[in-house]
Amino acid sequence: MNNEIHNRKYLKTFRKELRNNATKAETKLWQALKRSQLDNRKFRRQHSIENYIVDFYCPSEKLIVEIDGKVHDNSVNNDYDYKRTKELEKLGFKVIRFSNDDVFKNLDLILEAIKQEFK
């Protein structure tokens, strides 16, 4: 793994804080992703890439899964999310997003959508 862009030390405390204070939606999705349960793919949570901390990251697929709560429902955060996604895509990552509501109402569909991104 390229340590130049992954899990930079100055973000370690913040990553740990995010893991320890995960949203209910993140916790629910993590239960389905951890320990390589989804098609034997390893996921990391609150992984940093460059200066961004992503919710879930699958290294073998270069896949980022973001779970968005209500805080993302405004133009400022939408613009930031868009720019962030474009930056991560330029680095060769695929970013997919779901809402908290989707996690609670359609977890099986989300897991299927994630699997569809596997090579």
N, CA, C and O atoms as CSV, one atom per row, in Angstrom:
chain,resi,resn,atom,element,x,y,z
A,1,MET,N,N,0.847,-1.183,0.000
A,1,MET,CA,C,0.000,0.000,0.000
A,1,MET,C,C,0.886,1.237,0.000
A,1,MET,O,O,1.933,1.261,0.648
A,2,ASN,N,N,0.471,2.239,-0.713
A,2,ASN,CA,C,1.235,3.467,-0.827
A,2,ASN,C,C,1.013,4.338,0.416
A,2,ASN,O,O,-0.020,4.995,0.543
A,3,ASN,N,N,1.989,4.336,1.328
A,3,ASN,CA,C,1.852,5.089,2.572
A,3,ASN,C,C,1.887,6.588,2.354
A,3,ASN,O,O,1.542,7.356,3.252
A,4,GLU,N,N,2.300,7.011,1.166
A,4,GLU,CA,C,2.319,8.439,0.880
A,4,GLU,C,C,0.891,9.002,0.899
A,4,GLU,O,O,0.682,10.148,1.297
A,5,ILE,N,N,-0.078,8.208,0.475
A,5,ILE,CA,C,-1.451,8.724,0.438
A,5,ILE,C,C,-2.388,8.029,1.417
A,5,ILE,O,O,-3.463,8.554,1.706
A,6,HIS,N,N,-2.010,6.865,1.934
A,6,HIS,CA,C,-2.907,6.108,2.813
A,6,HIS,C,C,-2.566,6.311,4.286
A,6,HIS,O,O,-1.403,6.272,4.689
A,7,ASN,N,N,-3.621,6.530,5.081
A,7,ASN,CA,C,-3.531,6.578,6.545
A,7,ASN,C,C,-2.365,7.427,7.057
A,7,ASN,O,O,-1.514,6.965,7.816
A,8,ARG,N,N,-2.361,8.668,6.618
A,8,ARG,CA,C,-1.339,9.605,7.087
A,8,ARG,C,C,-1.426,9.741,8.606
A,8,ARG,O,O,-2.511,9.819,9.182
A,9,LYS,N,N,-0.250,9.769,9.238
A,9,LYS,CA,C,-0.175,9.747,10.707
A,9,LYS,C,C,-0.955,10.878,11.373
A,9,LYS,O,O,-1.577,10.672,12.415
A,10,TYR,N,N,-0.925,12.065,10.782
A,10,TYR,CA,C,-1.591,13.194,11.440
A,10,TYR,C,C,-3.110,13.019,11.506
A,10,TYR,O,O,-3.774,13.736,12.255
A,11,LEU,N,N,-3.672,12.084,10.740
A,11,LEU,CA,C,-5.114,11.824,10.769
A,11,LEU,C,C,-5.483,10.650,11.675
A,11,LEU,O,O,-6.666,10.354,11.841
A,12,LYS,N,N,-4.495,9.980,12.261
A,12,LYS,CA,C,-4.747,8.756,13.030
A,12,LYS,C,C,-5.748,8.981,14.172
A,12,LYS,O,O,-6.693,8.208,14.331
A,13,THR,N,N,-5.544,10.023,14.953
A,13,THR,CA,C,-6.433,10.291,16.091
A,13,THR,C,C,-7.853,10.554,15.611
A,13,THR,O,O,-8.817,10.071,16.204
A,14,PHE,N,N,-7.977,11.324,14.532
A,14,PHE,CA,C,-9.296,11.642,13.998
A,14,PHE,C,C,-9.978,10.395,13.445
A,14,PHE,O,O,-11.177,10.202,13.647
A,15,ARG,N,N,-9.216,9.542,12.745
A,15,ARG,CA,C,-9.782,8.289,12.217
A,15,ARG,C,C,-10.319,7.432,13.366
A,15,ARG,O,O,-11.420,6.887,13.289
A,16,LYS,N,N,-9.523,7.323,14.430
A,16,LYS,CA,C,-9.925,6.513,15.584
A,16,LYS,C,C,-11.189,7.088,16.225
A,16,LYS,O,O,-12.096,6.348,16.604
A,17,GLU,N,N,-11.234,8.411,16.340
A,17,GLU,CA,C,-12.406,9.077,16.911
A,17,GLU,C,C,-13.656,8.778,16.076
A,17,GLU,O,O,-14.725,8.507,16.624
A,18,LEU,N,N,-13.514,8.830,14.751
A,18,LEU,CA,C,-14.650,8.527,13.873
A,18,LEU,C,C,-15.096,7.068,14.019
A,18,LEU,O,O,-16.292,6.776,14.029
A,19,ARG,N,N,-14.132,6.163,14.132
A,19,ARG,CA,C,-14.483,4.742,14.324
A,19,ARG,C,C,-15.218,4.537,15.645
A,19,ARG,O,O,-16.185,3.779,15.721
A,20,ASN,N,N,-14.749,5.219,16.675
A,20,ASN,CA,C,-15.352,5.049,18.000
A,20,ASN,C,C,-16.692,5.761,18.133
A,20,ASN,O,O,-17.439,5.493,19.074
A,21,ASN,N,N,-17.007,6.658,17.211
A,21,ASN,CA,C,-18.264,7.407,17.258
A,21,ASN,C,C,-19.037,7.249,15.945
A,21,ASN,O,O,-19.611,8.207,15.427
A,22,ALA,N,N,-19.038,6.035,15.426
A,22,ALA,CA,C,-19.707,5.766,14.151
A,22,ALA,C,C,-21.210,6.035,14.262
A,22,ALA,O,O,-21.810,5.894,15.328
A,23,THR,N,N,-21.791,6.424,13.139
A,23,THR,CA,C,-23.242,6.594,13.108
A,23,THR,C,C,-23.898,5.207,13.156
A,23,THR,O,O,-23.249,4.189,12.918
A,24,LYS,N,N,-25.182,5.193,13.464
A,24,LYS,CA,C,-25.904,3.909,13.494
A,24,LYS,C,C,-25.871,3.240,12.118
A,24,LYS,O,O,-25.752,2.018,12.019
A,25,ALA,N,N,-25.977,4.042,11.064
A,25,ALA,CA,C,-25.953,3.486,9.704
A,25,ALA,C,C,-24.581,2.882,9.395
A,25,ALA,O,O,-24.497,1.795,8.821
A,26,GLU,N,N,-23.507,3.582,9.772
A,26,GLU,CA,C,-22.164,3.046,9.543
A,26,GLU,C,C,-21.960,1.742,10.314
A,26,GLU,O,O,-21.387,0.786,9.792
A,27,THR,N,N,-22.432,1.712,11.555
A,27,THR,CA,C,-22.309,0.502,12.370
A,27,THR,C,C,-23.055,-0.665,11.731
A,27,THR,O,O,-22.548,-1.786,11.686
A,28,LYS,N,N,-24.255,-0.395,11.240
A,28,LYS,CA,C,-25.057,-1.454,10.611
A,28,LYS,C,C,-24.364,-1.992,9.352
A,28,LYS,O,O,-24.280,-3.205,9.161
A,29,LEU,N,N,-23.872,-1.094,8.500
A,29,LEU,CA,C,-23.183,-1.555,7.287
A,29,LEU,C,C,-21.893,-2.291,7.656
A,29,LEU,O,O,-21.570,-3.313,7.051
A,30,TRP,N,N,-21.164,-1.786,8.633
A,30,TRP,CA,C,-19.914,-2.433,9.038
A,30,TRP,C,C,-20.153,-3.873,9.481
A,30,TRP,O,O,-19.311,-4.738,9.240
A,31,GLN,N,N,-21.288,-4.144,10.127
A,31,GLN,CA,C,-21.593,-5.512,10.553
A,31,GLN,C,C,-21.640,-6.459,9.351
A,31,GLN,O,O,-21.333,-7.644,9.479
A,32,ALA,N,N,-22.023,-5.939,8.192
A,32,ALA,CA,C,-22.119,-6.769,6.980
A,32,ALA,C,C,-20.816,-6.812,6.178
A,32,ALA,O,O,-20.629,-7.696,5.343
A,33,LEU,N,N,-19.914,-5.853,6.434
A,33,LEU,CA,C,-18.676,-5.776,5.647
A,33,LEU,C,C,-17.453,-6.349,6.367
A,33,LEU,O,O,-16.527,-6.846,5.726
A,34,LYS,N,N,-17.453,-6.276,7.694
A,34,LYS,CA,C,-16.237,-6.657,8.425
A,34,LYS,C,C,-15.918,-8.138,8.269
A,34,LYS,O,O,-16.769,-8.940,7.883
A,35,ARG,N,N,-14.682,-8.476,8.575
A,35,ARG,CA,C,-14.186,-9.859,8.491
A,35,ARG,C,C,-14.419,-10.487,7.115
A,35,ARG,O,O,-14.719,-11.676,7.016
A,36,SER,N,N,-14.283,-9.694,6.067
A,36,SER,CA,C,-14.358,-10.183,4.679
A,36,SER,C,C,-15.633,-10.970,4.387
A,36,SER,O,O,-15.610,-11.932,3.619
A,37,GLN,N,N,-16.747,-10.559,5.002
A,37,GLN,CA,C,-18.006,-11.290,4.829
A,37,GLN,C,C,-18.614,-11.114,3.445
A,37,GLN,O,O,-19.320,-11.998,2.960
A,38,LEU,N,N,-18.346,-9.982,2.807
A,38,LEU,CA,C,-18.973,-9.709,1.512
A,38,LEU,C,C,-18.051,-10.193,0.396
A,38,LEU,O,O,-17.046,-9.553,0.085
A,39,ASP,N,N,-18.398,-11.312,-0.192
A,39,ASP,CA,C,-17.614,-11.896,-1.292
A,39,ASP,C,C,-16.117,-11.993,-0.983
A,39,ASP,O,O,-15.276,-11.841,-1.869
A,40,ASN,N,N,-15.808,-12.245,0.275
A,40,ASN,CA,C,-14.412,-12.430,0.692
A,40,ASN,C,C,-13.529,-11.202,0.411
A,40,ASN,O,O,-12.321,-11.340,0.216
A,41,ARG,N,N,-14.127,-10.015,0.392
A,41,ARG,CA,C,-13.361,-8.775,0.190
A,41,ARG,C,C,-13.130,-8.096,1.536
A,41,ARG,O,O,-14.052,-7.943,2.337
A,42,LYS,N,N,-11.897,-7.697,1.769
A,42,LYS,CA,C,-11.558,-6.999,3.009
A,42,LYS,C,C,-11.930,-5.524,2.881
A,42,LYS,O,O,-11.605,-4.869,1.891
A,43,PHE,N,N,-12.606,-5.025,3.888
A,43,PHE,CA,C,-12.935,-3.599,3.962
A,43,PHE,C,C,-12.277,-3.006,5.195
A,43,PHE,O,O,-12.122,-3.678,6.215
A,44,ARG,N,N,-11.899,-1.764,5.093
A,44,ARG,CA,C,-11.406,-0.993,6.232
A,44,ARG,C,C,-12.416,0.110,6.478
A,44,ARG,O,O,-13.065,0.579,5.543
A,45,ARG,N,N,-12.555,0.531,7.731
A,45,ARG,CA,C,-13.461,1.645,7.990
A,45,ARG,C,C,-12.672,2.841,8.484
A,45,ARG,O,O,-11.646,2.702,9.150
A,46,GLN,N,N,-13.173,4.016,8.143
A,46,GLN,CA,C,-12.519,5.276,8.485
A,46,GLN,C,C,-11.044,5.219,8.086
A,46,GLN,O,O,-10.149,5.424,8.906
A,47,HIS,N,N,-10.825,4.939,6.818
A,47,HIS,CA,C,-9.495,4.845,6.212
A,47,HIS,C,C,-9.202,6.192,5.557
A,47,HIS,O,O,-10.080,6.788,4.934
A,48,SER,N,N,-7.970,6.667,5.698
A,48,SER,CA,C,-7.683,7.944,5.039
A,48,SER,C,C,-6.882,7.744,3.762
A,48,SER,O,O,-5.981,6.910,3.673
A,49,ILE,N,N,-7.257,8.548,2.787
A,49,ILE,CA,C,-6.586,8.597,1.492
A,49,ILE,C,C,-6.309,10.069,1.238
A,49,ILE,O,O,-7.227,10.887,1.174
A,50,GLU,N,N,-5.022,10.395,1.093
A,50,GLU,CA,C,-4.587,11.790,1.069
A,50,GLU,C,C,-5.140,12.462,2.319
A,50,GLU,O,O,-4.919,11.967,3.424
A,51,ASN,N,N,-5.854,13.577,2.171
A,51,ASN,CA,C,-6.360,14.291,3.348
A,51,ASN,C,C,-7.823,13.964,3.648
A,51,ASN,O,O,-8.456,14.625,4.471
A,52,TYR,N,N,-8.351,12.950,2.983
A,52,TYR,CA,C,-9.755,12.574,3.154
A,52,TYR,C,C,-9.870,11.305,3.992
A,52,TYR,O,O,-9.066,10.383,3.857
A,53,ILE,N,N,-10.873,11.270,4.853
A,53,ILE,CA,C,-11.177,10.042,5.587
A,53,ILE,C,C,-12.471,9.497,4.999
A,53,ILE,O,O,-13.510,10.157,5.024
A,54,VAL,N,N,-12.387,8.283,4.470
A,54,VAL,CA,C,-13.548,7.667,3.833
A,54,VAL,C,C,-14.199,6.697,4.808
A,54,VAL,O,O,-13.533,6.139,5.679
A,55,ASP,N,N,-15.498,6.502,4.657
A,55,ASP,CA,C,-16.228,5.635,5.580
A,55,ASP,C,C,-15.738,4.187,5.488
A,55,ASP,O,O,-15.361,3.583,6.492
A,56,PHE,N,N,-15.748,3.643,4.273
A,56,PHE,CA,C,-15.323,2.253,4.062
A,56,PHE,C,C,-14.459,2.186,2.814
A,56,PHE,O,O,-14.718,2.872,1.826
A,57,TYR,N,N,-13.423,1.344,2.873
A,57,TYR,CA,C,-12.499,1.220,1.754
A,57,TYR,C,C,-12.141,-0.244,1.550
A,57,TYR,O,O,-11.760,-0.941,2.491
A,58,CYS,N,N,-12.268,-0.701,0.309
A,58,CYS,CA,C,-11.885,-2.059,-0.072
A,58,CYS,C,C,-10.616,-1.953,-0.919
A,58,CYS,O,O,-10.694,-1.599,-2.095
A,59,PRO,N,N,-9.446,-2.253,-0.339
A,59,PRO,CA,C,-8.192,-2.081,-1.070
A,59,PRO,C,C,-8.094,-2.897,-2.361
A,59,PRO,O,O,-7.609,-2.392,-3.374
A,60,SER,N,N,-8.547,-4.142,-2.336
A,60,SER,CA,C,-8.399,-4.995,-3.525
A,60,SER,C,C,-9.196,-4.466,-4.713
A,60,SER,O,O,-8.845,-4.727,-5.864
A,61,GLU,N,N,-10.264,-3.724,-4.439
A,61,GLU,CA,C,-11.125,-3.200,-5.500
A,61,GLU,C,C,-10.921,-1.700,-5.729
A,61,GLU,O,O,-11.485,-1.125,-6.660
A,62,LYS,N,N,-10.104,-1.067,-4.865
A,62,LYS,CA,C,-9.937,0.395,-4.885
A,62,LYS,C,C,-11.316,1.067,-4.839
A,62,LYS,O,O,-11.582,2.042,-5.542
A,63,LEU,N,N,-12.176,0.508,-3.987
A,63,LEU,CA,C,-13.563,0.937,-3.877
A,63,LEU,C,C,-13.803,1.643,-2.549
A,63,LEU,O,O,-13.430,1.141,-1.489
A,64,ILE,N,N,-14.423,2.799,-2.621
A,64,ILE,CA,C,-14.776,3.592,-1.450
A,64,ILE,C,C,-16.297,3.613,-1.349
A,64,ILE,O,O,-16.991,3.884,-2.329
A,65,VAL,N,N,-16.808,3.323,-0.149
A,65,VAL,CA,C,-18.246,3.368,0.106
A,65,VAL,C,C,-18.493,4.460,1.146
A,65,VAL,O,O,-17.942,4.419,2.246
A,66,GLU,N,N,-19.318,5.426,0.789
A,66,GLU,CA,C,-19.653,6.531,1.676
A,66,GLU,C,C,-21.112,6.424,2.099
A,66,GLU,O,O,-21.986,6.136,1.281
A,67,ILE,N,N,-21.367,6.658,3.382
A,67,ILE,CA,C,-22.727,6.673,3.917
A,67,ILE,C,C,-23.023,8.109,4.335
A,67,ILE,O,O,-22.347,8.666,5.200
A,68,ASP,N,N,-24.032,8.695,3.717
A,68,ASP,CA,C,-24.339,10.106,3.930
A,68,ASP,C,C,-25.588,10.295,4.772
A,68,ASP,O,O,-26.656,9.768,4.458
A,69,GLY,N,N,-25.437,11.054,5.844
A,69,GLY,CA,C,-26.572,11.425,6.683
A,69,GLY,C,C,-27.154,12.746,6.231
A,69,GLY,O,O,-26.780,13.281,5.187
A,70,LYS,N,N,-28.070,13.266,7.024
A,70,LYS,CA,C,-28.759,14.524,6.701
A,70,LYS,C,C,-27.794,15.692,6.538
A,70,LYS,O,O,-28.096,16.646,5.820
A,71,VAL,N,N,-26.639,15.631,7.193
A,71,VAL,CA,C,-25.666,16.727,7.122
A,71,VAL,C,C,-25.192,16.968,5.679
A,71,VAL,O,O,-24.690,18.045,5.357
A,72,HIS,N,N,-25.353,15.978,4.835
A,72,HIS,CA,C,-24.924,16.105,3.437
A,72,HIS,C,C,-26.005,16.747,2.554
A,72,HIS,O,O,-25.758,17.032,1.382
A,73,ASP,N,N,-27.198,16.973,3.113
A,73,ASP,CA,C,-28.332,17.472,2.326
A,73,ASP,C,C,-28.360,18.996,2.205
A,73,ASP,O,O,-29.362,19.632,2.531
A,74,ASN,N,N,-27.263,19.571,1.737
A,74,ASN,CA,C,-27.260,21.011,1.467
A,74,ASN,C,C,-26.222,21.293,0.392
A,74,ASN,O,O,-25.356,20.458,0.127
A,75,SER,N,N,-26.303,22.458,-0.225
A,75,SER,CA,C,-25.452,22.736,-1.383
A,75,SER,C,C,-23.966,22.805,-1.011
A,75,SER,O,O,-23.117,22.388,-1.798
A,76,VAL,N,N,-23.646,23.320,0.168
A,76,VAL,CA,C,-22.233,23.414,0.565
A,76,VAL,C,C,-21.622,22.022,0.677
A,76,VAL,O,O,-20.560,21.761,0.112
A,77,ASN,N,N,-22.285,21.136,1.396
A,77,ASN,CA,C,-21.755,19.784,1.554
A,77,ASN,C,C,-21.832,18.983,0.262
A,77,ASN,O,O,-20.966,18.148,-0.001
A,78,ASN,N,N,-22.864,19.228,-0.549
A,78,ASN,CA,C,-22.944,18.551,-1.852
A,78,ASN,C,C,-21.762,18.942,-2.726
A,78,ASN,O,O,-21.164,18.087,-3.380
A,79,ASP,N,N,-21.421,20.224,-2.742
A,79,ASP,CA,C,-20.270,20.695,-3.532
A,79,ASP,C,C,-18.978,20.059,-3.027
A,79,ASP,O,O,-18.151,19.601,-3.815
A,80,TYR,N,N,-18.814,20.036,-1.697
A,80,TYR,CA,C,-17.612,19.438,-1.108
A,80,TYR,C,C,-17.533,17.953,-1.463
A,80,TYR,O,O,-16.479,17.467,-1.873
A,81,ASP,N,N,-18.644,17.233,-1.307
A,81,ASP,CA,C,-18.668,15.798,-1.623
A,81,ASP,C,C,-18.313,15.556,-3.087
A,81,ASP,O,O,-17.585,14.618,-3.411
A,82,TYR,N,N,-18.836,16.411,-3.969
A,82,TYR,CA,C,-18.571,16.272,-5.405
A,82,TYR,C,C,-17.075,16.449,-5.684
A,82,TYR,O,O,-16.468,15.633,-6.378
A,83,LYS,N,N,-16.490,17.510,-5.145
A,83,LYS,CA,C,-15.057,17.769,-5.363
A,83,LYS,C,C,-14.206,16.656,-4.769
A,83,LYS,O,O,-13.233,16.214,-5.381
A,84,ARG,N,N,-14.571,16.211,-3.587
A,84,ARG,CA,C,-13.849,15.135,-2.907
A,84,ARG,C,C,-13.895,13.851,-3.745
A,84,ARG,O,O,-12.880,13.179,-3.929
A,85,THR,N,N,-15.082,13.527,-4.245
A,85,THR,CA,C,-15.230,12.340,-5.091
A,85,THR,C,C,-14.352,12.460,-6.339
A,85,THR,O,O,-13.661,11.509,-6.705
A,86,LYS,N,N,-14.376,13.622,-6.990
A,86,LYS,CA,C,-13.561,13.826,-8.201
A,86,LYS,C,C,-12.073,13.660,-7.895
A,86,LYS,O,O,-11.347,13.050,-8.681
A,87,GLU,N,N,-11.614,14.194,-6.766
A,87,GLU,CA,C,-10.199,14.056,-6.371
A,87,GLU,C,C,-9.843,12.582,-6.167
A,87,GLU,O,O,-8.802,12.121,-6.635
A,88,LEU,N,N,-10.700,11.852,-5.476
A,88,LEU,CA,C,-10.440,10.434,-5.222
A,88,LEU,C,C,-10.476,9.628,-6.520
A,88,LEU,O,O,-9.684,8.703,-6.700
A,89,GLU,N,N,-11.395,9.979,-7.423
A,89,GLU,CA,C,-11.461,9.290,-8.717
A,89,GLU,C,C,-10.201,9.549,-9.540
A,89,GLU,O,O,-9.729,8.655,-10.242
A,90,LYS,N,N,-9.652,10.763,-9.462
A,90,LYS,CA,C,-8.405,11.075,-10.176
A,90,LYS,C,C,-7.261,10.197,-9.687
A,90,LYS,O,O,-6.333,9.901,-10.440
A,91,LEU,N,N,-7.329,9.779,-8.421
A,91,LEU,CA,C,-6.298,8.904,-7.846
A,91,LEU,C,C,-6.546,7.429,-8.193
A,91,LEU,O,O,-5.764,6.558,-7.809
A,92,GLY,N,N,-7.638,7.155,-8.921
A,92,GLY,CA,C,-7.915,5.789,-9.359
A,92,GLY,C,C,-8.896,5.016,-8.502
A,92,GLY,O,O,-9.014,3.799,-8.644
A,93,PHE,N,N,-9.606,5.706,-7.608
A,93,PHE,CA,C,-10.577,5.041,-6.750
A,93,PHE,C,C,-11.978,5.198,-7.319
A,93,PHE,O,O,-12.278,6.180,-7.998
A,94,LYS,N,N,-12.826,4.226,-7.038
A,94,LYS,CA,C,-14.250,4.297,-7.384
A,94,LYS,C,C,-14.985,4.644,-6.094
A,94,LYS,O,O,-14.774,4.006,-5.063
A,95,VAL,N,N,-15.856,5.666,-6.156
A,95,VAL,CA,C,-16.601,6.102,-4.976
A,95,VAL,C,C,-18.084,5.866,-5.222
A,95,VAL,O,O,-18.630,6.300,-6.236
A,96,ILE,N,N,-18.736,5.173,-4.286
A,96,ILE,CA,C,-20.186,5.020,-4.353
A,96,ILE,C,C,-20.768,5.519,-3.034
A,96,ILE,O,O,-20.158,5.369,-1.975
A,97,ARG,N,N,-21.958,6.116,-3.116
A,97,ARG,CA,C,-22.578,6.746,-1.949
A,97,ARG,C,C,-23.979,6.193,-1.726
A,97,ARG,O,O,-24.709,5.875,-2.665
A,98,PHE,N,N,-24.326,6.090,-0.448
A,98,PHE,CA,C,-25.667,5.691,-0.049
A,98,PHE,C,C,-26.091,6.579,1.102
A,98,PHE,O,O,-25.248,7.143,1.799
A,99,SER,N,N,-27.384,6.706,1.302
A,99,SER,CA,C,-27.883,7.503,2.424
A,99,SER,C,C,-28.049,6.602,3.653
A,99,SER,O,O,-28.149,5.380,3.544
A,100,ASN,N,N,-28.074,7.241,4.817
A,100,ASN,CA,C,-28.359,6.498,6.054
A,100,ASN,C,C,-29.664,5.733,5.905
A,100,ASN,O,O,-29.751,4.563,6.278
A,101,ASP,N,N,-30.687,6.401,5.355
A,101,ASP,CA,C,-31.994,5.757,5.186
A,101,ASP,C,C,-31.887,4.486,4.354
A,101,ASP,O,O,-32.518,3.478,4.674
A,102,ASP,N,N,-31.084,4.529,3.278
A,102,ASP,CA,C,-30.901,3.341,2.439
A,102,ASP,C,C,-30.352,2.171,3.257
A,102,ASP,O,O,-30.786,1.031,3.100
A,103,VAL,N,N,-29.392,2.472,4.132
A,103,VAL,CA,C,-28.787,1.407,4.938
A,103,VAL,C,C,-29.853,0.727,5.796
A,103,VAL,O,O,-29.874,-0.498,5.915
A,104,PHE,N,N,-30.737,1.528,6.391
A,104,PHE,CA,C,-31.758,0.960,7.277
A,104,PHE,C,C,-32.887,0.279,6.518
A,104,PHE,O,O,-33.449,-0.707,6.994
A,105,LYS,N,N,-33.220,0.794,5.350
A,105,LYS,CA,C,-34.381,0.264,4.623
A,105,LYS,C,C,-34.025,-0.776,3.567
A,105,LYS,O,O,-34.849,-1.632,3.246
A,106,ASN,N,N,-32.806,-0.714,3.019
A,106,ASN,CA,C,-32.457,-1.556,1.864
A,106,ASN,C,C,-31.046,-2.139,1.971
A,106,ASN,O,O,-30.305,-2.134,0.988
A,107,LEU,N,N,-30.676,-2.629,3.119
A,107,LEU,CA,C,-29.305,-3.120,3.286
A,107,LEU,C,C,-28.932,-4.180,2.257
A,107,LEU,O,O,-27.828,-4.153,1.711
A,108,ASP,N,N,-29.837,-5.104,1.989
A,108,ASP,CA,C,-29.531,-6.155,1.005
A,108,ASP,C,C,-29.241,-5.567,-0.372
A,108,ASP,O,O,-28.337,-6.028,-1.069
A,109,LEU,N,N,-30.007,-4.548,-0.766
A,109,LEU,CA,C,-29.777,-3.902,-2.065
A,109,LEU,C,C,-28.440,-3.161,-2.079
A,109,LEU,O,O,-27.745,-3.153,-3.095
A,110,ILE,N,N,-28.082,-2.544,-0.963
A,110,ILE,CA,C,-26.788,-1.855,-0.876
A,110,ILE,C,C,-25.649,-2.861,-1.014
A,110,ILE,O,O,-24.695,-2.624,-1.755
A,111,LEU,N,N,-25.745,-3.965,-0.314
A,111,LEU,CA,C,-24.695,-4.985,-0.407
A,111,LEU,C,C,-24.585,-5.522,-1.828
A,111,LEU,O,O,-23.484,-5.781,-2.315
A,112,GLU,N,N,-25.714,-5.688,-2.486
A,112,GLU,CA,C,-25.708,-6.149,-3.879
A,112,GLU,C,C,-25.070,-5.095,-4.781
A,112,GLU,O,O,-24.299,-5.436,-5.678
A,113,ALA,N,N,-25.381,-3.828,-4.556
A,113,ALA,CA,C,-24.790,-2.740,-5.343
A,113,ALA,C,C,-23.282,-2.675,-5.150
A,113,ALA,O,O,-22.541,-2.424,-6.101
A,114,ILE,N,N,-22.830,-2.899,-3.928
A,114,ILE,CA,C,-21.382,-2.916,-3.658
A,114,ILE,C,C,-20.747,-4.063,-4.418
A,114,ILE,O,O,-19.711,-3.883,-5.058
A,115,LYS,N,N,-21.356,-5.247,-4.356
A,115,LYS,CA,C,-20.824,-6.417,-5.068
A,115,LYS,C,C,-20.739,-6.179,-6.570
A,115,LYS,O,O,-19.828,-6.672,-7.234
A,116,GLN,N,N,-21.702,-5.415,-7.105
A,116,GLN,CA,C,-21.702,-5.133,-8.551
A,116,GLN,C,C,-20.458,-4.338,-8.957
A,116,GLN,O,O,-20.069,-4.350,-10.125
A,117,GLU,N,N,-19.842,-3.653,-8.007
A,117,GLU,CA,C,-18.634,-2.877,-8.311
A,117,GLU,C,C,-17.361,-3.717,-8.295
A,117,GLU,O,O,-16.308,-3.248,-8.727
A,118,PHE,N,N,-17.445,-4.971,-7.795
A,118,PHE,CA,C,-16.264,-5.826,-7.741
A,118,PHE,C,C,-15.881,-6.256,-9.148
A,118,PHE,O,O,-16.740,-6.507,-9.993
A,119,LYS,N,N,-14.585,-6.336,-9.381
A,119,LYS,CA,C,-14.076,-6.742,-10.703
A,119,LYS,C,C,-14.292,-8.232,-10.918
A,119,LYS,O,O,-13.931,-8.763,-11.968
